[in-house]
């Protein structure tokens, strides 16, 4: 269904939020690698964290976009019938 009421779709929001979500994933992966040293795991280099964040940023960006879309709908007073959309 095409929206013509000027609302941003989840996909458009996900595209906008992807760089921020991917950066957050990279930072969290790197920090997790540093914490892993305490239990004897090898460290995760910053470059490896960046490479891993590229695909892992997609679901993070999508989830962030769904959350933001829900906040925008709530602010506009739009109700949805099911949570599983």
PEMO-V684054 format. One record per run of one state. SS is the DSSP state (H for helix, E for strand, - for the rest). FROM is the first residue (numbers start at 1). LEN is the number of residues. Records with the same first field share a line. If there is no record, write none. Layout:
SS = FROM-LEN / FROM-LEN
This chain:
- = 1-9 / 40-6 / 77-9
H = 10-30 / 46-31
